[in-house]
């Protein structure tokens, strides 16, 4: 589940993403129609003892595309 407030003009000031290690079927949309696309930068991350990934993101301007290579 990811929580964030976004509008057509301005994206979230910060977004938190919690990824749970399970598959339950269809899901909910994170943002409503008309949300303006923008890039996000990972500023903090943690992993719980049960495998939940917790990431905190801040706005990073325009979307940058490229490979998904590990550093």
N, C-alpha and C positions, 0 to 999 in steps of 0.2 A: 504494500500500500504506500502511496506517496501523497503527502499533503502539501498543498501550495495554493497561494492566491495569485491569480493572473488575470489580467485584463487585456483588451485589444491594444491599448496604448503602452502599457508597462507590464513587465513580467514580475515574477516574485522577487522579493528582496533576499529571500533564502528559501530553500526547499529541503525537506528531509525525506529520504527514501529508505524504507525498511523492506527488505526482500526476505520473505519467509521460504524455507526449503520445502515446499509442498505444491502439489498441483490439484486444484479443486474444480476446474472447468472454466467457464467464461467469467470475465471480470468486468469491472466498472471503468469508464473513461476517467482519466486523471484530470483532464481539463475540458471545459465546455467548448462547443463550436465557436469559432471566431477568435480563439486565443492566438496571439501573435507569436510565431516561432522565434526562439532565441536560444543561444548557447548557454550551458551551465558549466561551472568549474567545480570539481570536487575539492572541498576544503577540509574535510574531516571524514574519517571512516573508522568503524569498529565492527567486530564480529563477536556475537554472543557465544556462550558455551553451547547453545543449541543450534548454532549455524545461521542465526539471523544476521544478515548484512545490514548495517546502519550507515547511511551516507548522508552528509550534509553538503549542499551545493549552493553556490552563489552565482548571480548573473555573470556571464562572460561575453556579452555582446552577440555579434553575428555567429551563425552556425558555421563551424569549420569542418569540412569533410576530409577524410583521409583513411589510412589503414588503421586497423585495430591491433597493431603490434604492441607487444609488451615491451616496456623499457628495459 
